[in-house]
Each structure stands twice: as structure tokens, then as C-alpha cells.
Amino acid sequence: MKRCVVNKRSESARGILSLTALVLVAVLSTPEIYSQTKHLPPIVGAIRWDAWSGGAVTAQVERTLGPDRYRDRLPWFATVVDEKTVKIEGGNQKTMDEEIRFASEAGLDYWAFVMYPERDTMSKGLQLYLESKCDESVKFCVILHNNLGVPNENWQHERERLVKMFRDPRYQKVLDGRPLVYLFHSGIERFRELRETVAKEEINPYYVYMGWNPPEDYKAQKQNGFDAVSAYADGAHVKTFAELVQNVEQQGWQRAAEARIRYIPLVTTGWDKSPRKENPVSWELDHDYHMQPFFPTQAKPEEIALHLQRAMEFVETHSDVCEAKAVIIYAWNEHDEGGWLVPTWQKDGRSNNRRLEAVRSVLNRKPK
């Protein structure tokens, strides 16, 4: 198998940031973590929204991230053209192979790909992942989304496409072999039809509904065939990242625990749609955040690490609620929404890996 190679800019950044990683390990090291369940730690994944591979959506996010003040959000493979213009061209195998290497070295177990129709440019990232020959350990799963809205004549093909993925040996499984499947903002009727198709193939996925209110979501969606609930993101109207994290943990994790419902905890890396507020994207012209006076401050790497560590502990101490032993992070690459882990662009040409270093400081203590 081919071994992925990280570009020199990224490798240099990793060396420079090694001190940061050591400091984070010292801060986060607590002997109690995993002492009870070292044989089976929680799996940790991150959401992928692949708008960085070309096409109409890429053109819009290039515009949102064009202003100089948003340069620190750009993925490391972006190119700055001038003070108002950037080009983001991540739709190639070399970049995907580097991303796989980055995620693997950070200790991530899987990516959750937001699903679009197979021929949509937004599916390019998943296509490149599936075509990669890298021998890394990052698995994948899907978040059912726009692919459930295809025309009737394409629906059978999309169902067959999903069945094929569920059988892929790289697909992330939970609970002794059940494919992990999320759904976010999609049609329930099509979901029911998919369930019927999958059941006929004798596949038994673990279906997770991504909503906003765990107890209410579970009550409403259990009857539709969902096994658990989670969330895609948290858009709380607060001023600091610390307050955002508090909202995620109290309104998400704790409410799920109190209700004793099946749950996969969300870990957030931020929420700031200022780029889209200043340069609106076509699919969110009427969203409430356009009237929002402020967004949370940008997360510090160590804040993300501590939030993730608490999520791991939550899963371990709430095994009845978190039966799938999984965590989902928002996000790998939601750059213009304010949630990312992927290394980012810097003026000196070296990528900023600090967020992944922070994640690695937590996940590298997992037994391999």
C-alpha cells in the first residue's frame, strides 16, 4: 500500500509546534482517564463538508473567506491571490492523501462525510477518499443529507451507492459490526425507503438523528427507526467559546444523560458565521444568523482539547446512554462557519497545525 506524504510546509509546522504538543500533554495528562476501559476507548470522528474541491459552492466560499481578516481560517492548501481574493483547490488526490495522514496522526478514528448526490461536485472529497491508496487508519461513515433529495429517477442508484458503502471494509462500525449512519436535515420518507432497502440486504446500521434537542429529538425520531440522537453543530448566541462549550455540554450531553436516551456527544470547535454574514451564500440568505450581533470568540487549541477530553470521559461514565462509544466533532473543515481542525494557511508558508496537535495530545493516549 502507498504511504501518504505530507508536504514540506506541513512537516515544518509540525516540528515547530512540538513544544505546544508537549505542553498540552502535560496539562491534559490525568491517570484516571481510560483506567476502567483501556481495552475499548471511544471512537472519535469529525464531520467533513467538502466545499473545497471546485464548482459553484467553492466559488461562494472563496468569496466569504476572501477578506484578509479571515485568512487564518483558510485550509493550508489555499492560495492568496490579493487582499480580497483567495483560491481554494483541494479537489485532488495529493491533498486528500495529506488530509488522511493529518487525521491519522492526530488519532481520529473516522470522518463523517456530509452526503450529496454522486455526481455533485460536493461529493468529490468522498470520491477521492475512496480512491486513496494510503494505508492509514481513518475510516469513514456518512451523514445523510442532500443525497436524500435526488429526483425519483436517481433514487434507486443512491440507495445502491449507500449499500455498497456500508459493505466497504473501511466503513466505521459500532456495536459489533453495525455501520454508523447519521442523518441531518433530510427527508424522513426517503430515509424509511432506505431503511427498507438496507434491511433487505441484511445490513443493520446504527442510525443517529442529528437535531437540536436530544430528549425531544429522541422521542420524535425513535418511531422512525433511529437508534440514537446527536447534533451536527451548536449555534448558541453567546460571546465566548467557553460559553459555547458550556451550552453544548449542558444542553446536549447533560440533557441526554438526564433523559437516559441513546446519544453520541458532539464536540464543537467553534461557531462564527461572520464571513457568510458579510458575503452571503445562496443557500442561507434567509437564516437567522444574519441578524445576530455577535458570535463566540475563536477557540484556543487547549480549549478544544479539554472539551474533547471531557467528551471521552462522558462516554466512559455514561455507557448506558453512549452505547455506541462514539464521539463526533464539528468539524474537520467547516472553515467559513467557524468550525475546523484541518491545518490552516499562514503567511510564512507553513501550515498551522495547532488544533490537530491539541487533539493528538488527547487521542494519542488511546491504546492502538
QUIZI-V231529 format. One record per pair of residues at least 12 apart in sequence whose ideal C-beta (glycine too) atoms are under 6 Angstrom apart, sorted by the first residue. I is the first residue (numbers start at 1). J is the second residue. D is the distance in Angstrom with one decimal. If there is no record, write none. Layout:
<<I J D> <I J D>>
//
This chain:
<<1 135 3.5> <2 133 4.1> <2 134 5.9> <4 97 4.4> <4 100 5.7> <4 101 3.9> <4 134 4.2> <6 98 5.5> <6 101 5.4> <9 349 5.4> <9 350 5.2> <9 351 5.4> <10 343 6.0> <10 351 4.7> <12 350 5.0> <13 350 4.4> <13 351 4.7> <13 353 4.9> <14 353 5.7> <17 353 5.5> <17 354 5.9> <17 357 5.2> <20 354 6.0> <20 357 5.4> <21 357 4.4> <21 361 5.7> <24 302 5.9> <24 305 5.7> <24 358 5.5> <24 361 3.7> <25 361 4.7> <28 305 5.8> <28 309 5.8> <28 361 5.6> <37 316 5.6> <38 367 5.6> <41 366 4.5> <42 312 5.5> <42 315 4.3> <42 325 4.7> <42 327 5.5> <43 109 4.1> <43 326 5.0> <44 108 5.9> <44 109 5.4> <44 327 4.7> <45 109 5.9> <45 110 3.9> <45 112 5.2> <45 328 5.5> <46 108 5.8> <46 111 6.0> <46 329 4.2> <46 332 4.0> <46 341 5.8> <47 112 5.1> <47 330 5.5> <47 331 4.1> <48 111 4.9> <48 113 5.0> <48 332 4.9> <48 333 6.0> <49 114 4.9> <49 334 5.3> <50 122 5.9> <50 125 3.1> <52 88 5.0> <52 90 4.0> <53 90 5.5> <53 91 3.1> <53 124 3.8> <53 125 5.7> <54 91 4.7> <54 121 5.8> <55 121 3.2> <60 281 4.8> <61 336 5.2> <62 86 5.5> <62 88 5.5> <63 279 5.0> <64 275 3.9> <64 276 5.3> <64 279 4.7> <64 336 4.4> <65 86 5.8> <65 275 5.7> <65 336 5.4> <66 84 5.1> <66 85 5.5> <66 86 5.4> <68 83 5.5> <70 275 5.3> <73 335 4.7> <74 344 5.9> <74 345 4.0> <75 342 5.4> <76 343 4.3> <76 344 6.0> <76 345 5.5> <76 351 3.6> <77 90 5.4> <77 95 5.2> <78 345 5.0> <91 124 4.8> <93 128 5.7> <96 128 3.9> <96 129 6.0> <96 132 5.8> <97 132 5.6> <97 134 5.1> <100 134 4.9> <100 136 4.8> <100 138 5.4> <103 138 4.7> <104 136 3.9> <104 137 5.5> <104 138 5.2> <106 356 4.3> <106 359 4.7> <106 360 4.6> <107 360 5.6> <107 363 2.8> <107 364 5.3> <108 138 6.0> <110 139 4.2> <110 140 5.9> <110 141 5.8> <110 172 4.1> <111 140 5.2> <112 141 5.2> <112 143 5.2> <112 182 5.9> <113 126 4.7> <113 142 5.6> <114 143 4.8> <114 145 5.1> <115 142 5.0> <115 144 5.6> <115 145 5.1> <115 147 4.1> <116 146 4.6> <116 147 5.7> <117 147 5.5> <117 150 5.1> <118 161 5.8> <139 170 5.2> <139 172 4.2> <140 170 6.0> <141 172 4.3> <141 180 4.5> <143 182 4.3> <143 184 5.3> <144 183 4.2> <144 186 5.2> <145 184 5.5> <145 186 5.5> <148 186 4.2> <148 187 5.0> <148 190 4.2> <159 194 5.7> <159 197 4.7> <163 201 5.4> <166 179 4.3> <166 203 5.2> <174 206 5.2> <174 324 4.2> <174 326 5.9> <178 204 5.5> <178 205 5.9> <178 206 4.3> <179 205 4.4> <180 206 5.4> <181 205 4.4> <181 207 5.2> <182 208 4.8> <182 210 5.5> <183 209 5.6> <184 210 4.1> <184 232 4.8> <188 224 5.6> <195 225 5.3> <206 227 5.2> <206 324 5.9> <207 226 4.7> <207 227 5.3> <208 228 4.8> <208 230 5.1> <208 264 5.7> <209 221 4.3> <209 226 4.4> <209 229 5.0> <210 230 5.3> <210 231 5.6> <210 232 4.5> <211 229 6.0> <214 229 5.2> <214 255 5.2> <214 256 4.2> <214 263 5.9> <215 255 5.8> <215 259 4.1> <217 229 4.5> <218 261 4.2> <227 262 5.9> <228 262 3.7> <228 263 5.8> <228 264 5.9> <229 263 5.9> <230 264 4.1> <230 328 5.8> <231 252 5.9> <231 266 4.4> <233 330 4.5> <234 247 5.9> <234 248 4.8> <234 268 5.4> <235 271 5.4> <238 296 5.5> <239 294 5.7> <240 296 5.8> <240 297 5.0> <241 296 5.0> <241 297 5.2> <241 299 4.4> <241 303 5.8> <244 296 4.4> <245 307 5.0> <248 266 5.9> <248 268 5.2> <252 266 5.8> <253 265 5.1> <253 314 5.5> <256 321 5.8> <257 318 5.3> <257 321 5.5> <262 323 5.9> <263 321 5.1> <264 324 5.9> <264 326 4.9> <264 328 5.7> <265 311 4.9> <265 314 5.6> <265 327 5.7> <266 328 5.8> <267 307 5.6> <267 308 5.1> <267 311 4.9> <267 327 6.0> <267 329 4.6> <268 330 5.2> <269 299 5.7> <269 304 5.4> <269 339 4.7> <270 299 4.8> <270 338 4.2> <270 339 4.9> <271 296 5.7> <271 338 5.0> <272 295 4.0> <272 338 3.4> <273 289 4.9> <273 337 5.6> <274 295 5.9> <275 336 4.3> <276 336 5.8> <277 290 5.7> <301 354 4.4> <301 355 5.2> <301 358 3.7> <304 358 5.3> <305 358 4.0> <305 361 5.6> <305 362 5.3> <308 362 5.1> <309 362 5.1> <311 327 5.0> <341 355 5.0> <341 356 5.8>>
//
